Amino acid sequence: MLLFFILGLLVHFVFFGSIFDIYFTSPLVHGMTPQFTPLPPPAKRLVLFVADGLRADTLYEFDENGNPRAPFIRNIIMHEGSWGISHTRVPTESRPGHVALIAGFYEDVSAVAKGWKENPVGFDSLINESKYTWSWGSPDILTMFAKGVGGDHIYTYSYDAESEDFGAYDVTKLDTWVFDNVKEFFHAARNNQSLFSKVNEEKIVFFLHLLGIDTNGHAHRPTSREYKDNVKVVDDGIKEIVSMLEHFYGNDGKTAFIFTSDHGMTDWGFHGAGHPSETLTPFVSWGAGIKYPQKVSAQKFDDAFLKEWKLENWKRQDIHQADVAPLMASLIGVPFPLNSVGILPIDYLNNTDLFKAESMFTNAMQILEQFKVKMTQKKEVTLPFFFTPFKLLSESKQLNIVRKARSYIKQRKYDEAVSLCKELIHLALKGLSYYHTYDRFFLGINVVLGFVGWTSYASLLIIKSHSITRGVSKEVKKPSHLLPCSFIAISVLVAFFLLIQDCPWTYYVYCLLPVPIWYAVLREFQVIQDFVLSLLTFPPSQLVGYLFIFTLGIEVLVLSFFYRYMLTAGLIAFACWPFITQLWTRAKSISLSWIFFSLLLAVFPLMPVVGRKPDIFLVMGAGLLVLLLSLCVVTSLIKRKDRFINEELLLHLFQMLSIVLSMCVVYTTHDSLLKKQGLPLLNQIISWITLASSFVLPLLSPTSLFERLFSILLSSMSAYLLLSTGYEALFPLVLSCLMFVWIRVEQETLQQLSVSYKQKATSLQFTYSPDITQFRQLYLDDIRRAFFLVFFLVTAFFGTGNIASVNSFDLASVYCFLTVFSPFMMGALMMWKILIPFVLVMCAFEAVQLTTQLSSKSIFSS
């Protein structure tokens, strides 16, 4: 059995790892030739303002008094520049957003392993291509563009990471720090000849990263006064910086300005997913090379934003976030970032048609270079007769389009040239996607073969070990030597095929793993044959009925991943289950408890996952209920036991004290953060001690099944309360109550089947090691138990949230532990919050396994 579990873990580890090889591989390629526009650029310098976490509607809307929320930016829109909405992509996080803005490509999904804080694969960017870049802001953002860059042309100035505190009194200081340091920098440049000459060079960039708005949004939510006031602080700061720069450069008209955001934010203060409030960000540009405002009578956008923002007469030009990088490169005349997939928005350019056409041609050639490198890389590692090129952009078509576009430019047919370049860009981008996912189908087929094979093998082990086919003839046939020889030959062929294509070692794992698995399956052909014959002995109507119930159960589980209310439907069905069995007539009190807690748990999947406001009183209520339950249990134990050991009583009292401390910490932390006094140090210490003790205290509790389970519940709840902000604090308590009832229900149903049962659940020990000879055979009810387990596990994961969606988590959940931004630590705490209900279900299942005298191997495999 141990070998089986080890093999199972290894196989599932391979299946899990395949997700990253199939879907989470870097799209970046290297080896391209830099491309730049051969004409003089309109600007000598570029100033990029990025207001982290700023929503488009918050910037463009009017305040409660009917005044523009950002008067300087609105003045720019109406008198000096062009504006629109920049459309971001998932994941709407700071690092991916800035990479899209400055490097021109969307999320390298392999960066998930770095917590979105840096890219595991090197990439080119506007900052790298510039002659000099000075940047101010968050250390998380600035360092990733300077990391690994040769030379000394990139200068970064950042505050300490500890300054990014969600509990700070005034986080607008993150933005005022940037503005003050930029002013000091230019003041120093007047008295430093070396620095003065550098800032007067061409092709230079000034990058101001403004984090205050994002921090205020997380701490107070975007609808708060703090968030909106921070927008005004940023608007005033930009006004001062622009005025200072124009004065410093003598109003030479050679400075281009761009103001945008990396991502937006939901109403509940989070980002990462694809809600419009996260993906719609402002984009305003003005200065050298940028078109002046254009008044129009009608616009092509049919949303209500223009009227709401009172900008319906000012031409709006939306862009994709990656388009900003080629725009900035074109403005200051540096090569387009090599990995950029952005399309130059020429409607923003105030330049000659020749310049626009040449810039668009450069953009097309830069993306075509990536396509060529990607195709070459894939061609080199694929056998010629297996290689399938991207047919929409053959080499002859590439040459034809490039020649025709160049001819149009010479003939001054600029519009035709631009149109042709856009066509080439779209085809090249499709080709990039084609070659990036070239092996996806091949790898997917192999993983599916391995998974289906392993599932089949596990099922055959159950059938064989429990003699499910005992009514069928057991004539054992000697295995043929042809089978192992055939699979050895297949393994050699697969390995040789991968070797000559120079495939990564992981490909060998995915492709060779199904071979021994299916060999093990086909070795049990006699078992398969006997099982099919035994199925045919069932009445057709009964067989169809079982198949229908099985399919319906699986479908409910699958749908629950997409529609949480399917969990409610399943729990309601669970509540009705006693009525169709003998349980209702033989154990009404247990049945009523099962029905009550099933229906109570069914409420949680109907509650909102996101968008809800914190309700500290619900957390307090959950804590009080746990304390009340604890008092009842301790009283019951004292009455039941002749001699209640002092150590046991002290342990229960200490765990109850932990619950009280958790409640106090949650309440006082919430109050302190509301008053903008930060996270009290004492609260932080108590929180971490409580979390650490929650892992240890259950191990000190008595080993009797009931007392150990209850100790696990108390310890888990003390930690869970610290990680709760609302109704979810009640979830583990209700789930645990249902788990306790489940144990009793399974004991009762087993007794109804007339299975010999020697011990009561109350007398069982968690350290109890039953004799393997006492394990009984499988019954149909055991399939139902396995389904209950899987359903409860899914409910534990999705009952109060959606672990598949980044923005269904509230950062306020971890504020009792830390308020300074730390993605890995915060992620680990939220992951433990998700796992606590899972742990409760698994502990209850272990108790079910002990009370029903069934080996864990059998029911896990089921």
C-alpha atoms as one frame of an Amber mdcrd trajectory, in Angstrom:
protein
   0.000   0.000   0.000   2.884   2.377   0.827   4.381   1.807  -2.622   1.007
   2.535  -4.219   0.720   5.879  -2.385   4.291   6.863  -3.257   3.649   6.075
  -6.921   0.372   8.003  -6.742   2.097  11.059  -5.296   4.812  10.955  -7.967
   2.300  10.576 -10.784   0.156  13.428  -9.502   3.244  15.571  -9.013   4.081
  15.002 -12.683   0.515  15.870 -13.706   0.657  19.065 -11.652   4.048  20.014
 -13.083   2.752  19.494 -16.614   0.446  22.498 -16.147   3.489  24.770 -16.051
   5.111  23.191 -19.109   1.913  23.328 -21.137   0.428  26.672 -20.099   3.056
  28.552 -18.058   6.025  28.766 -20.403   7.665  32.035 -21.273   6.615  33.527
 -24.632   9.832  35.546 -24.905  12.450  34.897 -27.556  15.935  36.345 -27.993
  18.242  37.015 -30.881  16.277  39.723 -32.732  17.875  42.709 -34.468  16.904
  46.121 -32.985  14.561  48.199 -35.166  14.164  51.974 -34.996  12.617  54.711
 -37.097  15.275  56.312 -39.390  13.749  59.810 -39.110  14.479  62.454 -36.432
  12.183  62.018 -33.411   9.921  64.860 -32.238  11.055  64.707 -28.586  14.413
  64.699 -26.839  13.061  63.415 -23.549  10.076  61.548 -22.190   8.403  61.833
 -18.794   6.307  58.835 -17.777   3.913  59.150 -14.837   2.353  55.854 -13.684
  -0.289  56.179 -10.967  -0.387  52.647  -9.607  -3.922  51.285  -9.095  -5.736
  54.285 -10.608  -9.095  53.557 -12.221 -10.100  55.447 -15.351 -13.481  56.501
 -13.973 -11.957  57.923 -10.786  -9.586  60.169 -12.734 -12.026  61.420 -15.366
 -15.141  61.848 -13.205 -16.285  64.919 -11.327 -16.322  65.110  -7.542 -19.344
  65.610  -5.299 -19.201  69.388  -5.821 -19.289  69.107  -9.603 -15.593  69.962
 -10.013 -13.037  67.844 -11.915 -11.306  65.399  -9.581  -8.031  66.021 -11.442
  -8.284  69.596 -12.797  -4.764  69.735 -14.272  -5.170  66.495 -16.228  -8.592
  67.617 -17.470  -7.057  70.892 -18.639  -4.463  68.870 -20.570  -7.227  66.823
 -22.215  -9.150  69.900 -23.295  -6.275  72.178 -24.349  -2.938  70.415 -24.844
  -3.004  66.687 -25.597  -4.831  63.476 -26.452  -6.598  61.062 -24.164  -8.298
  57.690 -24.011  -8.544  54.474 -22.063  -5.703  51.978 -21.857  -7.022  48.415
 -21.811  -4.958  46.102 -19.634  -4.927  42.311 -19.518  -5.093  39.669 -16.815
  -3.308  39.411 -14.436  -3.928  43.026 -13.480  -0.957  43.256 -11.142   1.719
  45.938 -10.832   4.655  44.053 -12.315   2.821  42.734 -15.392   1.242  46.148
 -15.955   4.549  47.977 -15.885   6.177  45.391 -18.121   3.382  45.890 -20.648
   3.786  49.681 -20.487   7.582  49.854 -20.664   8.565  46.630 -22.449   5.485
  46.224 -24.648   4.606  42.588 -23.987   1.921  41.050 -21.855   2.385  38.815
 -18.886   5.116  36.240 -19.023   3.125  33.635 -17.118   6.289  31.908 -15.933
   6.665  34.877 -13.562   4.013  33.340 -11.298   6.910  31.569  -9.555   8.387
  34.974  -8.692   5.187  36.339  -7.174   4.806  38.767 -10.102   7.721  40.765
  -8.646  10.294  40.050 -11.354  10.601  38.257 -14.658  12.478  34.936 -14.650
  13.488  35.502 -18.281  15.464  38.545 -19.414  13.672  41.070 -21.623  14.286
  44.325 -23.433  12.501  47.556 -22.505  12.276  51.240 -23.363  14.385  51.987
 -20.293  17.102  49.645 -21.521  17.058  51.240 -25.000  17.221  54.807 -23.658
  20.478  56.719 -23.350  19.741  57.558 -19.713  16.813  56.820 -17.438  16.102
  58.234 -14.010  13.306  56.646 -12.021  11.677  57.281  -8.656   9.169  55.156
  -6.753   8.644  51.694  -5.309  11.642  49.352  -5.036   9.469  46.462  -6.272
   8.940  48.145  -9.645  12.095  50.100 -10.321  14.594  47.339  -9.648  13.125
  44.883 -12.148  13.934  47.205 -15.084  17.473  47.841 -13.846  18.240  44.202
 -13.013  20.652  42.551 -15.436  21.029  45.650 -17.613  24.567  46.349 -18.767
  26.160  49.763 -18.373  25.372  52.543 -15.913  22.672  54.449 -17.760  19.772
  53.544 -15.429  19.443  55.335 -12.099  16.827  54.391  -9.517  15.705  56.219
  -6.380  13.285  54.381  -4.125  11.988  54.497  -0.580  12.222  51.566   1.843
   9.877  48.626   1.249   8.601  49.089   4.836   7.033  52.376   3.735   4.424
  50.417   1.755   2.280  50.000   4.852  -1.480  49.570   4.377  -1.998  50.586
   7.986  -0.023  53.845   7.831  -1.683  57.118   8.817  -1.073  58.810   5.466
   0.164  56.801   2.490   0.045  59.787   0.129   3.581  60.327   1.443   4.660
  57.636  -1.045   3.721  60.023  -3.851   4.887  63.252  -2.227   8.244  61.520
  -1.613   8.573  60.964  -5.361   7.624  64.535  -6.278   9.952  66.029  -3.640
  12.903  63.881  -4.740  12.382  64.773  -8.408  12.452  68.468  -7.483  15.613
  67.991  -5.443  17.189  66.076  -8.337  16.700  68.894 -10.845  17.773  71.464
  -8.299  21.006  69.495  -7.841  21.418  69.197 -11.629  21.772  72.985 -11.920
  24.853  72.842  -9.698  26.368  69.626 -11.076  27.871  70.017 -14.550  28.135
  66.268 -15.213  24.518  65.635 -14.224  23.386  68.746 -16.090  24.935  67.524
 -19.326  23.301  64.095 -18.917  19.795  65.455 -18.382  20.229  67.594 -21.510
  21.053  64.616 -23.710  18.607  63.205 -26.230  16.711  59.901 -25.850  16.363
  60.127 -22.085  13.501  59.002 -19.861  12.178  60.173 -16.506   9.941  57.584
 -14.846   7.808  58.493 -11.826   6.073  55.551 -10.169   3.290  56.729  -7.836
   2.138  53.998  -5.437  -0.009  55.973  -3.001  -3.301  55.513  -4.857  -2.897
  51.733  -5.008  -1.994  51.527  -1.313  -4.950  53.686  -0.315  -7.217  51.560
  -2.501  -6.138  48.366  -0.751  -6.354  49.909   2.688  -9.564  51.946   2.334
 -11.093  50.851  -1.030 -11.449  52.992  -4.179 -14.741  54.536  -3.087 -13.107
  55.996   0.028 -12.253  59.632   0.641  -8.576  58.667   1.084  -8.354  57.136
  -2.404 -10.050  60.068  -4.114  -8.032  62.667  -2.204  -4.865  60.861  -3.260
  -5.866  61.418  -6.900  -5.921  65.166  -6.191  -2.467  64.927  -4.572  -1.123
  63.201  -7.693  -2.770  65.767  -9.988  -1.207  68.665  -8.055   2.175  66.929
  -7.988   2.177  66.346 -11.759   1.271  69.976 -12.322   4.277  71.093 -10.283
   6.664  68.655 -11.993   5.524  69.666 -15.495   5.917  73.345 -14.666   9.379
  72.760 -13.191  10.550  70.735 -16.215   9.335  73.300 -18.725  11.167  75.998
 -16.790  14.303  73.846 -16.479  14.451  73.197 -20.238  13.475  76.716 -21.203
  10.169  75.695 -22.790  12.036  74.141 -25.710   9.007  72.038 -26.711  11.065
  68.851 -26.785   9.523  67.070 -23.811   6.799  64.436 -24.224   4.586  63.550
 -21.267   2.557  60.410 -20.669   0.267  59.778 -17.709  -1.350  56.372 -17.200
  -1.852  53.521 -14.736  -0.703  49.914 -14.591  -4.113  48.566 -13.533  -7.355
  49.601 -11.886  -9.040  48.221  -8.798 -12.343  46.665  -7.811 -14.776  48.364
  -5.463 -13.655  45.971  -2.731 -10.022  47.060  -3.028  -8.411  44.292  -4.989
  -7.011  43.608  -8.444  -5.587  40.757 -10.460  -8.594  39.527 -12.458 -10.442
  40.880 -15.485 -13.250  43.058 -14.105 -13.642  46.318 -16.097 -12.762  48.344
 -13.002  -9.378  46.547 -13.085  -8.699  46.565 -16.830  -9.803  50.132 -17.743
  -7.039  52.604 -16.914  -6.567  56.257 -17.916  -4.180  57.324 -20.656  -3.296
  60.986 -21.245  -0.388  62.234 -23.363   0.808  65.702 -24.321   3.906  67.594
 -25.335   6.368  67.022 -28.183   5.059  64.804 -30.975   1.550  64.401 -29.506
  -1.613  65.567 -31.223  -3.531  68.463 -29.771  -7.131  67.979 -28.588  -9.655
  67.239 -31.309 -13.266  68.354 -30.928 -15.797  65.974 -32.447 -19.563  65.794
 -32.700 -19.796  62.003 -32.493 -17.573  59.189 -31.207 -17.315  55.488 -32.000
 -17.744  54.344 -28.387 -21.206  53.304 -27.268 -20.553  53.182 -23.514 -21.911
  55.757 -21.069 -18.515  56.931 -19.879 -18.140  59.932 -22.187 -21.372  61.551
 -21.054 -20.711  60.723 -17.420 -17.249  62.288 -17.626 -18.502  65.216 -19.773
 -15.887  64.468 -22.428 -18.229  63.529 -25.285 -16.918  66.389 -27.459 -13.230
  65.572 -27.011 -11.961  62.756 -29.202 -11.255  59.624 -27.205  -8.619  57.227
 -28.561  -8.405  53.922 -26.720  -5.283  51.803 -26.856  -4.012  48.499 -25.523
  -1.522  48.745 -22.690   1.311  47.176 -24.687   0.860  49.880 -27.368   2.341
  52.477 -25.020   5.894  51.110 -25.378   6.166  51.573 -29.176   4.546  55.008
 -28.822   7.176  56.135 -26.325   9.993  54.626 -28.416   8.733  56.475 -31.485
   8.540  59.788 -29.611  12.190  59.819 -28.509  13.664  57.810 -31.398  15.005
  54.745 -29.599  14.727  51.173 -30.958  11.403  49.513 -30.255  11.758  47.055
 -27.332  12.765  43.733 -28.867  10.055  41.702 -27.138   7.273  44.233 -27.676
   3.992  43.055 -29.226   2.407  46.497 -29.042   1.007  48.220 -32.123   1.995
  51.853 -32.549  -1.107  54.106 -32.060  -0.293  56.536 -34.854  -3.462  58.556
 -34.175  -1.671  59.961 -31.134   1.260  61.232 -33.212   1.510  64.847 -34.344
   3.992  64.364 -37.162   4.293  63.978 -40.914   2.641  61.113 -42.762   6.120
  59.918 -43.741   7.142  59.685 -40.093   3.976  57.763 -39.248   4.472  55.327
 -42.116   8.152  54.769 -41.314   7.358  54.261 -37.639   4.628  51.758 -38.487
   6.996  49.923 -40.827   9.604  49.753 -38.038   6.931  48.387 -35.694   5.982
  45.698 -38.231   9.587  44.644 -38.831  10.273  44.476 -35.093   7.347  42.073
 -34.510   8.171  40.113 -37.682  11.699  39.577 -36.307  10.211  37.859 -33.256
   8.059  35.667 -35.503  11.084  34.606 -37.558  13.156  33.725 -34.489  10.281
  31.802 -32.930   9.695  29.855 -36.142  13.401  29.078 -36.526  13.662  27.835
 -32.947  10.711  25.500 -33.401  11.896  24.324 -36.817  15.345  23.409 -35.475
  13.923  21.001 -32.872  11.249  19.388 -35.060  11.746  16.715 -37.709  11.216
  18.192 -41.183   8.376  15.815 -42.074   6.638  16.592 -38.750   7.026  20.373
 -38.880   3.843  22.278 -39.783   4.598  25.951 -40.558   2.206  28.829 -39.964
   0.513  28.914 -43.360  -0.951  32.425 -43.131   2.514  33.995 -43.131   4.843
  32.032 -45.374   8.289  33.365 -46.268   7.108  34.429 -49.707   4.185  36.335
 -48.203   6.489  38.054 -45.737   8.754  39.267 -48.536   5.798  40.342 -50.637
   4.231  42.447 -47.867   7.553  44.030 -46.841   8.439  44.934 -50.439   4.993
  46.319 -51.145   4.972  48.401 -47.932   8.408  49.840 -48.733   7.234  50.586
 -52.279   4.144  52.409 -50.987   6.326  54.603 -48.754   8.576  55.512 -51.703
   5.473  56.336 -53.751   4.146  58.460 -50.831   1.103  56.222 -50.481   1.387
  56.437 -46.729  -2.101  55.292 -45.809  -1.712  52.133 -47.895   1.687  51.472
 -46.328   0.294  51.857 -42.804  -2.613  49.537 -43.594  -0.263  46.908 -45.024
   2.051  47.140 -41.999  -0.896  46.619 -39.652  -1.881  43.509 -41.619   1.672
  42.173 -41.311   1.674  42.860 -37.556  -1.594  41.003 -36.992  -0.374  37.983
 -38.992   2.970  37.956 -37.161   1.227  38.093 -33.773  -0.986  35.159 -34.752
   2.121  33.280 -35.855   3.861  34.008 -32.542   0.901  32.549 -30.676   0.851
  29.546 -33.035   4.495  28.623 -32.424   4.291  29.375 -28.703   1.492  26.805
 -28.328   2.916  24.450 -30.978   3.509  21.529 -28.575   0.468  22.132 -26.392
  -1.804  19.575 -28.071   0.949  16.937 -28.180   1.773  17.356 -24.479  -1.895
  17.536 -23.515  -2.638  14.206 -25.219   0.205  12.503 -23.370  -0.840  13.890
 -20.003  -4.459  12.836 -20.605  -3.281   9.329 -21.568  -1.258   9.136 -18.366
  -4.093  10.428 -16.194  -6.702   8.093 -17.695  -4.266   5.195 -17.390  -3.547
   5.918 -13.735  -7.265   6.255 -12.948  -7.896   2.933 -14.660  -5.059   1.245
 -12.782  -6.290   2.543  -9.403  -9.791   1.297 -10.194  -8.468  -2.135 -11.144
  -6.577  -2.355  -7.856  -9.802  -1.742  -5.944 -11.678  -4.307  -8.012  -8.922
  -6.865  -7.606  -8.162  -6.352  -3.898 -11.829  -6.415  -2.864 -12.873  -9.302
  -5.075 -15.679  -7.277  -6.612 -15.773  -9.771  -9.476 -16.012 -12.720  -7.097
 -19.083 -14.099  -8.866 -17.133 -14.517 -12.089 -14.733 -17.281 -13.018 -11.212
 -16.697 -11.747  -9.239 -18.667 -14.278  -5.815 -17.021 -14.404  -4.117 -16.935
 -17.752  -0.354 -16.872 -18.047   0.692 -13.442 -19.361   2.140 -13.362 -22.841
   5.714 -12.189 -23.437   4.420 -10.138 -26.354   2.907  -7.485 -24.066   6.104
  -6.408 -22.226   8.120  -6.587 -25.435   5.595  -4.361 -27.186   5.705  -1.718
 -24.457   9.500  -1.796 -24.310   9.558  -1.199 -28.063   7.089   1.676 -27.698
   9.264   3.245 -24.952  12.374   3.020 -27.118  10.593   4.569 -30.098   9.168
   7.420 -28.016  12.552   8.127 -26.379  14.314   8.083 -29.767  11.669  10.390
 -31.253  12.201  12.897 -28.441  15.988  12.561 -28.547  16.385  13.445 -32.223
  14.155  16.497 -31.668  16.287  17.729 -28.758  13.253  17.967 -26.476  13.509
  19.095 -22.834  13.816  16.364 -20.203  10.285  17.068 -18.964   8.923  15.940
 -22.346  10.451  12.506 -21.703   8.556  12.313 -18.408   5.179  13.260 -19.904
   5.553  11.006 -22.944   7.082   7.946 -21.285   4.958   7.939 -18.125   1.813
   6.578 -19.850   3.759   3.563 -21.185   4.369   1.677 -17.884   0.980   2.801
 -16.560  -0.901   1.305 -19.500   1.283  -1.765 -19.364   0.174  -2.286 -15.755
  -3.463  -1.769 -16.829  -3.340  -4.243 -19.708  -1.629  -6.822 -17.506  -4.901
  -6.939 -15.586  -6.916  -7.678 -18.704  -8.482 -10.691 -17.022  -9.750  -8.456
 -14.178 -11.212  -6.024 -16.716 -12.928  -8.843 -18.534 -14.348 -10.307 -15.327
 -15.530  -6.887 -14.156 -17.386  -6.258 -17.405 -19.031  -9.679 -17.132 -20.060
  -8.949 -13.525 -21.611  -5.647 -14.591 -23.688  -7.486 -17.161 -25.237  -9.542
 -14.345 -26.967  -6.409 -13.016 -30.489  -5.651 -14.266 -30.208  -3.073 -17.071
 -32.510  -0.593 -15.302 -30.437  -0.757 -12.099 -27.191  -0.370 -14.021 -28.535
   2.652 -15.900 -29.780   4.147 -12.619 -26.382   3.808 -10.965 -24.693   5.246
 -14.042 -27.093   8.205 -14.076 -26.513   8.995 -10.379 -22.746   8.673 -10.837
 -22.760  10.995 -13.869 -25.016  13.505 -12.131 -22.729  13.609  -9.094 -19.633
  14.157 -11.219 -21.410  16.863 -13.215 -22.393  18.700 -10.033 -18.770  18.613
  -8.877 -17.505  19.942 -12.208 -20.132  22.687 -12.407 -19.365  23.769  -8.842
 -15.955  24.959 -10.039 -17.734  27.498 -12.245 -21.022  28.087 -10.409 -20.780
  28.075  -6.632 -24.536  27.720  -6.216 -24.181  24.127  -7.461 -22.634  23.414
  -4.048 -25.876  24.647  -2.514 -27.834  22.294  -4.763 -25.597  19.409  -3.734
 -25.927  20.169  -0.022 -29.718  20.360  -0.333 -29.612  16.937  -1.989 -27.463
  15.727   0.915 -30.095  17.034   3.335 -32.735  14.926   1.545 -30.569  11.794
   1.570 -31.777  10.383   4.955 -35.360  10.266   3.641 -34.468   7.755   0.924
 -32.589   5.487   3.324 -33.405   3.714   6.573 -31.495   6.369   8.484 -34.583
   8.548   8.976 -36.604   5.760  10.593 -33.789   4.338  12.750 -31.916   7.489
  13.856 -34.134  10.549  13.670 -32.041  12.744  15.945 -28.917  12.122  13.853
 -30.933  12.622  10.656 -32.337  15.941  11.883 -28.856  17.136  12.800 -27.587
  16.101   9.353 -30.444  17.941   7.625 -30.038  21.091   9.753 -26.277  21.488
   9.273 -26.416  20.525   5.573 -28.988  23.247   4.925 -27.060  25.715   7.081
 -23.847  25.012   5.170 -25.777  25.362   1.893 -26.240  29.072   2.644 -22.536
  29.936   2.363 -22.053  29.297  -1.388 -24.915  31.738  -2.005 -23.135  34.516
  -0.122 -21.082  37.048  -2.114 -17.440  36.134  -2.648 -16.309  39.642  -3.492
 -17.632  43.137  -3.074 -18.761  42.627   0.493 -17.867  45.021   3.286 -16.003
  43.787   6.362 -18.338  42.950   9.223 -16.336  42.598  12.403 -19.429  41.762
  14.440 -19.948  38.538  12.491 -16.386  37.559  13.368 -17.094  38.318  17.026
 -20.320  36.311  16.798 -18.444  33.316  15.388 -15.985  33.501  18.252 -18.775
  33.634  20.835 -20.452  30.589  19.291 -17.185  28.657  19.459 -16.789  29.629
  23.122 -20.356  28.557  23.882 -19.798  25.233  22.124 -16.535  24.782  24.033
 -18.254  25.277  27.379 -20.874  22.678  26.482 -18.241  20.174  25.382 -16.009
  20.669  28.425 -19.030  20.316  30.721 -20.048  17.150  28.917 -16.558  15.686
  29.180 -16.364  16.425  32.890 -19.689  14.654  33.465 -18.816  11.723  31.213
 -15.383  11.002  32.636 -14.923   9.702  36.123 -11.565  11.388  36.310 -11.063
  14.410  34.090  -7.305  14.934  33.988  -6.163  18.430  34.991  -3.825  18.658
  31.987  -6.721  17.993  29.615  -8.851  20.648  31.283  -5.988  23.145  31.189
  -5.450  22.475  27.483  -9.118  23.087  26.671  -9.119  26.249  28.778  -5.956
  27.471  27.051  -7.518  26.905  23.643 -10.627  28.802  24.758  -8.336  31.612
  25.920  -6.777  31.617  22.416 -10.252  32.130  20.958 -10.851  35.076  23.313
  -7.452  36.584  22.435  -8.163  36.183  18.720 -11.457  38.018  19.121  -9.750
  40.848  21.026  -6.964  41.126  18.459  -9.416  41.237  15.545 -11.534  43.922
  17.197  -8.669  46.150  18.377  -6.768  45.813  15.079  -9.854  46.790  13.119
 -10.384  49.780  15.403  -6.732  50.841  15.193  -6.670  50.690  11.387  -9.894
  52.707  11.190  -8.198  55.391  13.273  -5.130  55.157  10.967  -2.913  54.223
  13.906  -1.427  51.184  12.182  -1.150  47.585  13.365  -0.361  47.455  17.115
   2.838  45.509  17.763   1.277  43.551  20.626  -1.572  42.425  18.369   0.903
  41.333  15.723   2.901  39.278  18.253  -0.232  37.618  19.661  -1.438  36.792
  16.140   1.777  35.031  15.150   1.969  33.157  18.465  -1.652  32.046  18.082
  -1.001  30.865  14.547   2.103  28.920  15.603   0.371  27.369  18.619  -2.547
  26.220  16.455  -0.205  23.666  14.879   1.085  22.356  18.221  -1.823  22.340
  20.687  -3.899  19.622  18.948  -0.915  17.268  19.282  -1.063  17.705  23.067
  -4.740  16.827  23.297  -6.049  13.360  24.297  -5.936  10.844  21.463  -9.587
   9.879  21.773 -11.315  10.553  18.473 -13.861  13.089  19.695 -11.502  15.091
  21.927  -8.756  15.240  19.296 -11.190  16.442  16.639 -12.584  19.088  18.960
  -9.087  20.275  19.861  -8.269  20.599  16.151 -11.441  22.666  15.687 -10.579
  25.069  18.530  -7.007  25.590  17.329  -8.120  26.055  13.743 -10.806  28.548
  14.730  -8.372  30.648  16.777  -6.252  31.112  13.634  -9.211  31.390  11.271
 -10.791  34.213  13.284  -7.585  36.241  12.872  -7.844  35.737   9.088 -11.536
  36.601   8.820 -13.294  39.837   7.952 -16.948  38.795   7.854 -19.365  35.909
   7.508 -16.664  33.411   6.492 -15.664  33.171  10.179 -18.791  31.054  10.717
 -17.954  28.649   7.886 -15.442  26.316   9.623 -17.717  26.076  12.657 -20.751
  24.987  10.620 -18.596  22.693   8.469 -17.114  21.037  11.571 -20.538  20.465
  13.080 -21.597  18.742   9.877 -18.399  16.679   9.946 -19.134  15.489  13.496
 -22.619  14.468  12.381 -21.151  12.751   9.297 -19.042  10.519  11.515 -22.133
   9.470  13.462 -24.145   8.979  10.277 -21.527   6.682   8.749 -21.350   4.639
  11.945 -25.136   4.278  11.921 -25.377   3.314   8.236 -22.685   0.684   8.701
 -24.600  -0.877  11.574 -27.723  -0.965   9.391 -25.804  -3.104   6.905 -25.252
  -5.667   9.688 -21.504  -5.193   9.564 -19.788  -6.382  12.752 -18.679  -3.369
  14.726 -16.699  -3.703  17.934 -15.952  -0.158  19.096 -17.965   2.999  19.561
 -16.757   6.185  17.929 -16.300   7.808  21.337 -13.884   5.100  22.431 -11.780
   5.072  19.261  -8.299   6.575  19.364  -6.613   8.534  16.583  -3.546   6.422
  17.298  -5.587   3.273  16.809  -3.970   0.962  14.237  -6.558  -1.601  13.223
  -5.493  -5.047  12.164  -5.540  -5.203   8.384  -7.408  -8.494   8.640 -10.303
  -6.586  10.190 -10.763  -4.432   7.105 -14.001  -5.356   5.425 -14.879  -5.597
   1.746 -16.187  -2.677  -0.274 -19.891  -1.936  -0.404 -21.778   0.350  -2.736
 -22.108   2.761   0.202 -18.328   3.200   0.170 -18.523   4.787  -3.280 -21.028
   7.198  -1.760 -18.605   7.920   1.119 -15.829   8.674  -1.353 -18.159  11.048
  -3.204 -19.107  12.755   0.079 -15.416  13.263   0.807 -14.709  14.848  -2.581
 -17.826  17.019  -2.361 -16.936  18.245   1.137 -13.391  19.020  -0.022 -14.716
  21.092  -2.917 -17.107  22.826  -0.510 -14.195  23.532   1.839 -12.302  25.232
  -0.996 -15.147  27.109  -2.669 -17.659  27.508   0.157 -16.703  31.111   0.940
 -14.475  32.067  -1.969 -13.082  31.216  -5.352  -9.481  30.058  -5.184  -9.289
  30.241  -8.997  -9.818  34.025  -8.956  -7.123  36.285  -7.586  -9.456  39.153
  -6.709 -11.787  37.061  -4.561  -9.317  37.488  -1.709  -9.336  40.479   0.605
  -5.953  41.735   1.807  -7.689  42.882   4.998  -7.715  39.192   5.964  -4.039
  39.353   6.903  -3.975  42.737   8.623  -3.762  41.110  12.092  -0.406  39.644
  11.008   1.135  42.322   8.786   0.190  45.442   6.863   3.445  46.043   4.973
   3.161  44.691   1.423   4.737  41.231   1.170   3.138  39.107  -1.583   4.602
  35.758  -0.584   3.854  36.125   3.129   0.357  37.472   2.469  -0.241  34.729
  -0.073   0.908  32.062   2.378  -1.450  33.349   5.084  -4.412  33.442   2.720
  -3.539  29.966   1.477  -3.589  28.679   5.059  -6.990  30.293   5.495  -8.186
  28.292   2.492  -6.602  25.090   3.805  -8.093  25.208   7.318 -11.549  23.934
   6.195  -9.729  21.338   4.075  -7.836  20.113   7.153 -11.075  19.875   9.129
 -12.671  17.718   6.415  -9.641  15.431   6.162  -9.489  14.922   9.919 -13.191
  14.051   9.941 -12.617  11.652   7.071  -9.863   9.906   9.009 -12.400   9.419
  11.786 -14.906   8.040   9.249 -12.274   5.612   8.007 -11.654   4.377  11.556
 -15.318   4.058  12.475 -16.258   2.223   9.278 -13.273  -0.182   9.407 -12.304
   0.562   5.823  -8.733   0.946   4.645  -7.822   4.448   3.549  -6.274   2.987
   0.385  -9.654   1.672  -0.735 -11.724   4.748  -0.092  -9.077   7.194  -1.370
  -8.808   5.182  -4.576 -12.589   5.173  -4.864
